[in-house]
Amino acid sequence: MNEFALINKYLKKLTKNNRSALKLNDDVFFDKKNKLVVSVDTYNENTHYPNFKYPNLVIKKIIRSSISDLICKGVKPEFYFISASGNKKKFTKENLMKISKSLNEEQNKYNLKLSGGDTTNFKNTSFSISVIGFSSKIIERNKAKLNDDIYVTGNIGDSYVGLNVIKNKIKITPKLKKYFISKYYCPNLPFKIYKFLNKFANTSMDVSDGLISDLTKLINKQKLSFEVDINKIPISNNLELYLKKYKKKRENYLFSGDDYQILFTSSLKNRSLIKLVSKKMNQKITKIGKITSNYKKNTLKIGNKSLNVGKFKGYSHNF
């Protein structure tokens, strides 16, 4: 049973009298009356990050991936709570100093405030993060409209290469190795876009489990489908260099997640506005496809060739 089947079968029914839970169909809790937005995430060693060799980088990855849940809703993250599990071998004085320093850097970078949490003893490290923001409106999932353009911010794929470098599954030059590892641990969040998303996005979420996987969740039970052109998915110059140098196929590096960019749809009338915002923010925003009426027939194209969407499902927790 995957995580979504578990939620639908055992947990969703418990929220029937709680509209703010959004039927557990989104990554946030939204209390419109009190303008309260909350996200909760848990990160486990060997699952969400391969090891605890670099605690200063692990904690940065965790914080950035957590606040992206609010950014993609058009909400500024304000406060965060952190619960940490570990043991004396993992939480040494040196490691704790590194974690504290990194948290301070992230707080200054994103104007966050640590507001509470918990600590427990456990054999492996694990972190649970709650992030709070305030807004009278959010951009929910499953609000796409027919003929919407599909957009994504930033670049896709760097993190996946970085993870495989860390796992010694990819051998590359020292310069590229340093770059991709940094993108795995410290994704370039499109932070300031939260100020503008409400002006043009019909539906939105962050890319965490994989571009195709998350786009499928973004539409979910709407009687719509998506059409995406692989050649339009934005990648970095370094990933382009890696693909050419080592003769790798582009499509094998774009759908595994951990990108933490913003995936959204918007009406055609907003194209000029989105270009203006992209230029104003100096933020890459790329149109990669469109929403179609061809229900349950999602399309992934590369040139004139159609690929099997099912091959690029991304990551899912299974129980």
C-alpha positions as CSV (number, residue, x, y, z in Angstrom):
1,M,0.0,0.0,0.0
2,N,1.4,3.4,-0.9
3,E,1.2,6.5,1.2
4,F,-1.8,8.0,-0.7
5,A,-3.8,4.8,-0.5
6,L,-3.1,4.7,3.2
7,I,-4.3,8.2,3.7
8,N,-7.4,7.8,1.6
9,K,-8.5,4.5,3.3
10,Y,-7.7,5.2,6.9
11,L,-7.2,8.9,7.6
12,K,-9.2,11.1,5.2
13,K,-12.6,10.1,6.7
14,L,-11.4,11.5,10.1
15,T,-11.3,15.0,8.6
16,K,-15.0,15.1,7.5
17,N,-15.9,17.9,9.9
18,N,-12.7,19.8,9.4
19,R,-12.7,21.9,6.2
20,S,-9.3,23.3,7.0
21,A,-7.7,19.9,6.5
22,L,-8.5,20.2,2.8
23,K,-9.5,16.5,2.9
24,L,-5.8,15.7,3.3
25,N,-5.4,16.4,-0.4
26,D,-2.8,19.1,-0.1
27,D,0.4,19.6,1.8
28,V,-0.9,22.2,4.2
29,F,-3.6,22.9,6.7
30,F,-5.5,26.1,5.9
31,D,-7.7,27.8,8.5
32,K,-9.2,30.7,6.4
33,K,-11.0,32.3,9.3
34,N,-7.7,32.7,11.3
35,K,-5.5,33.1,8.2
36,L,-3.4,30.2,9.4
37,V,-1.4,27.9,7.1
38,V,0.6,24.9,8.5
39,S,2.7,22.2,7.0
40,V,4.3,19.2,8.7
41,D,7.0,16.9,7.3
42,T,9.2,14.1,8.6
43,Y,12.7,13.2,7.3
44,N,14.4,9.9,8.1
45,E,18.0,9.0,7.6
46,N,18.5,6.4,4.9
47,T,15.2,7.4,3.3
48,H,15.1,11.2,2.8
49,Y,18.8,11.6,3.0
50,P,21.4,8.9,2.6
51,N,23.5,9.5,5.7
52,F,24.4,12.0,8.4
53,K,27.9,12.6,7.3
54,Y,27.3,16.3,6.7
55,P,24.8,17.4,9.4
56,N,25.2,21.1,8.4
57,L,24.0,20.3,4.9
58,V,21.3,17.7,5.9
59,I,19.5,20.3,8.1
60,K,19.6,22.9,5.3
61,K,18.0,20.4,2.9
62,I,15.3,19.7,5.5
63,I,14.5,23.3,6.2
64,R,14.3,24.3,2.5
65,S,12.2,21.3,1.5
66,S,9.8,22.1,4.4
67,I,9.3,25.8,3.7
68,S,8.7,25.0,0.0
69,D,5.3,23.6,1.0
70,L,4.2,27.1,2.0
71,I,5.9,29.0,-0.8
72,C,4.1,27.0,-3.4
73,K,0.8,27.9,-1.8
74,G,1.6,31.6,-2.2
75,V,2.3,31.9,1.6
76,K,5.4,33.3,3.3
77,P,6.9,30.9,6.0
78,E,7.1,32.7,9.3
79,F,7.8,30.2,12.1
80,Y,9.1,26.7,12.3
81,F,9.2,23.9,14.9
82,I,11.7,21.1,14.8
83,S,11.7,17.7,16.5
84,A,14.9,15.8,16.3
85,S,15.8,12.1,17.0
86,G,19.3,10.8,17.3
87,N,21.9,9.5,19.7
88,K,25.3,10.5,21.2
89,K,27.2,9.2,18.2
90,K,25.1,11.4,15.8
91,F,24.4,14.3,18.0
92,T,28.0,15.1,19.1
93,K,28.9,18.5,20.3
94,E,30.6,19.2,17.0
95,N,27.6,18.1,14.9
96,L,25.1,20.0,17.1
97,M,27.2,23.2,16.6
98,K,27.1,22.6,12.9
99,I,23.3,22.1,13.0
100,S,22.9,25.3,15.0
101,K,25.0,27.3,12.7
102,S,23.1,26.1,9.6
103,L,19.8,26.7,11.2
104,N,20.9,30.3,12.0
105,E,22.0,30.8,8.4
106,E,18.6,29.5,7.1
107,Q,16.7,31.7,9.5
108,N,18.6,34.8,8.3
109,K,18.3,33.8,4.6
110,Y,14.5,33.2,4.7
111,N,13.5,35.3,7.7
112,L,12.3,32.4,9.8
113,K,11.9,32.0,13.6
114,L,12.5,28.8,15.5
115,S,9.5,28.5,17.8
116,G,9.7,25.1,19.6
117,G,10.0,21.4,19.1
118,D,11.3,18.2,20.8
119,T,14.3,15.9,21.1
120,T,14.3,12.1,21.5
121,N,17.0,9.4,21.6
122,F,17.0,7.0,18.7
123,K,19.5,4.8,16.7
124,N,19.2,6.8,13.5
125,T,18.6,10.5,12.9
126,S,15.1,11.8,12.1
127,F,13.6,15.3,11.9
128,S,10.0,16.5,11.9
129,I,9.4,20.1,10.9
130,S,6.3,22.1,11.2
131,V,6.1,25.4,9.3
132,I,3.6,28.2,9.9
133,G,2.5,31.1,7.8
134,F,-0.4,33.4,7.6
135,S,-2.6,34.2,4.6
136,S,-6.3,34.8,3.7
137,K,-5.8,32.8,0.6
138,I,-3.8,29.8,-0.7
139,I,-3.4,28.1,-4.1
140,E,-4.9,24.6,-3.7
141,R,-4.2,21.5,-5.7
142,N,-6.8,20.2,-8.2
143,K,-7.8,23.6,-9.5
144,A,-6.3,23.3,-12.9
145,K,-8.4,24.6,-15.9
146,L,-8.7,23.2,-19.4
147,N,-6.0,24.6,-21.7
148,D,-3.9,25.9,-18.8
149,D,-0.2,26.3,-19.5
150,I,2.0,24.2,-17.2
151,Y,5.0,25.9,-15.7
152,V,7.9,25.0,-13.5
153,T,10.5,27.3,-11.8
154,G,14.2,26.9,-11.8
155,N,16.0,23.8,-13.0
156,I,15.1,20.1,-12.7
157,G,17.3,17.1,-12.3
158,D,20.4,18.5,-10.5
159,S,19.4,17.0,-7.2
160,Y,18.9,13.5,-8.6
161,V,22.4,13.5,-10.1
162,G,23.8,14.8,-6.8
163,L,22.1,12.0,-4.8
164,N,23.6,9.4,-7.2
165,V,27.0,11.0,-6.8
166,I,26.7,10.8,-3.1
167,K,25.8,7.1,-3.4
168,N,28.8,6.5,-5.7
169,K,26.5,5.5,-8.6
170,I,27.8,8.2,-10.8
171,K,31.5,9.1,-11.4
172,I,32.2,12.6,-12.7
173,T,34.8,15.3,-12.6
174,P,35.5,16.9,-9.2
175,K,34.0,20.3,-10.3
176,L,30.7,18.7,-11.4
177,K,30.7,16.5,-8.4
178,K,30.9,19.5,-6.1
179,Y,28.1,21.3,-8.0
180,F,25.6,18.4,-8.0
181,I,26.1,17.5,-4.4
182,S,25.5,21.2,-3.4
183,K,22.3,21.2,-5.4
184,Y,21.1,18.0,-3.6
185,Y,21.6,19.4,-0.2
186,C,20.9,23.1,-0.9
187,P,18.2,23.5,-3.6
188,N,17.8,27.0,-5.0
189,L,14.3,27.7,-3.7
190,P,12.2,30.2,-5.8
191,F,11.5,31.9,-2.4
192,K,10.2,35.3,-3.5
193,I,7.6,33.8,-5.9
194,Y,5.2,33.4,-3.0
195,K,4.5,37.2,-3.4
196,F,3.2,36.7,-7.0
197,L,1.7,33.2,-7.3
198,N,-1.8,34.3,-6.3
199,K,-1.8,36.7,-9.3
200,F,-1.6,34.0,-11.9
201,A,-1.5,30.4,-10.6
202,N,-4.7,28.4,-10.8
203,T,-3.2,25.4,-8.9
204,S,0.3,24.8,-7.5
205,M,2.6,22.5,-5.6
206,D,6.3,21.9,-5.1
207,V,8.3,19.2,-7.0
208,S,9.4,16.8,-4.2
209,D,8.5,13.3,-5.3
210,G,9.2,13.8,-9.0
211,L,7.9,16.1,-11.8
212,I,5.4,13.6,-13.3
213,S,4.4,12.2,-10.0
214,D,3.6,15.6,-8.6
215,L,1.9,16.8,-11.7
216,T,-0.4,13.8,-11.5
217,K,-1.2,14.7,-7.9
218,L,-1.7,18.3,-8.8
219,I,-4.5,17.3,-11.2
220,N,-5.6,14.2,-9.2
221,K,-9.3,13.4,-9.7
222,Q,-10.1,16.3,-12.1
223,K,-11.3,15.0,-15.4
224,L,-8.2,16.5,-17.1
225,S,-4.8,15.3,-18.3
226,F,-1.5,16.9,-19.0
227,E,0.8,17.0,-22.0
228,V,4.5,17.7,-21.2
229,D,7.4,18.2,-23.6
230,I,10.6,16.8,-22.1
231,N,12.8,19.1,-24.3
232,K,11.1,22.1,-22.6
233,I,11.8,21.0,-19.1
234,P,14.5,23.4,-17.8
235,I,17.9,22.0,-16.8
236,S,21.1,23.6,-15.7
237,N,24.2,24.2,-17.9
238,N,26.0,21.6,-15.7
239,L,23.4,19.0,-16.2
240,E,23.4,19.7,-20.0
241,L,27.2,19.3,-19.9
242,Y,26.9,16.0,-18.0
243,L,24.4,14.5,-20.4
244,K,26.5,15.4,-23.4
245,K,29.8,14.4,-21.9
246,Y,28.7,11.0,-20.7
247,K,26.1,10.5,-23.5
248,K,23.1,10.1,-21.2
249,K,19.4,10.3,-22.1
250,R,17.7,13.5,-20.8
251,E,14.5,11.8,-19.8
252,N,16.3,9.5,-17.3
253,Y,17.3,12.4,-15.1
254,L,14.2,14.7,-14.8
255,F,11.6,12.8,-12.9
256,S,13.0,11.5,-9.6
257,G,12.2,14.4,-7.3
258,D,14.0,16.4,-4.6
259,D,14.0,19.5,-6.9
260,Y,11.8,21.7,-4.6
261,Q,10.9,24.0,-7.5
262,I,7.3,25.2,-8.0
263,L,5.0,23.5,-10.4
264,F,1.9,25.4,-11.4
265,T,-0.7,26.0,-14.1
266,S,-2.0,29.3,-15.4
267,S,-4.4,30.6,-17.9
268,L,-3.0,31.6,-21.3
269,K,-4.0,35.2,-20.6
270,N,-1.3,35.4,-18.0
271,R,1.7,34.6,-20.2
272,S,2.9,38.2,-20.4
273,L,2.5,38.7,-16.6
274,I,4.5,35.6,-15.9
275,K,7.3,36.7,-18.1
276,L,7.3,40.1,-16.4
277,V,7.4,38.5,-12.9
278,S,10.2,36.2,-14.0
279,K,12.2,39.1,-15.2
280,K,11.4,41.2,-12.2
281,M,12.4,38.5,-9.8
282,N,15.3,37.2,-11.9
283,Q,13.7,33.9,-11.5
284,K,13.6,31.2,-14.2
285,I,10.0,30.2,-15.0
286,T,9.5,27.8,-17.9
287,K,6.4,26.7,-19.7
288,I,6.7,22.9,-20.2
289,G,3.2,21.8,-21.3
290,K,-0.5,22.2,-21.1
291,I,-3.6,20.8,-19.5
292,T,-5.8,18.8,-21.9
293,S,-9.3,17.3,-21.8
294,N,-8.0,13.9,-22.8
295,Y,-9.0,12.4,-19.5
296,K,-6.6,9.7,-18.1
297,K,-4.4,10.0,-21.1
298,N,-1.4,11.9,-19.8
299,T,1.2,12.5,-22.5
300,L,5.0,12.8,-22.2
301,K,6.6,13.8,-25.5
302,I,10.2,14.1,-26.7
303,G,10.1,15.6,-30.1
304,N,7.5,13.7,-32.1
305,K,7.9,10.6,-29.9
306,S,5.5,9.8,-27.0
307,L,6.9,8.0,-24.0
308,N,5.2,5.8,-21.4
309,V,4.3,8.1,-18.6
310,G,4.2,5.2,-16.2
311,K,8.0,4.7,-16.4
312,F,8.5,8.1,-14.8
313,K,6.4,8.0,-11.6
314,G,9.0,9.2,-9.2
315,Y,9.1,8.4,-5.5
316,S,6.4,7.0,-3.2
317,H,6.5,5.7,0.3
318,N,5.1,2.1,0.4
319,F,3.9,0.2,3.5
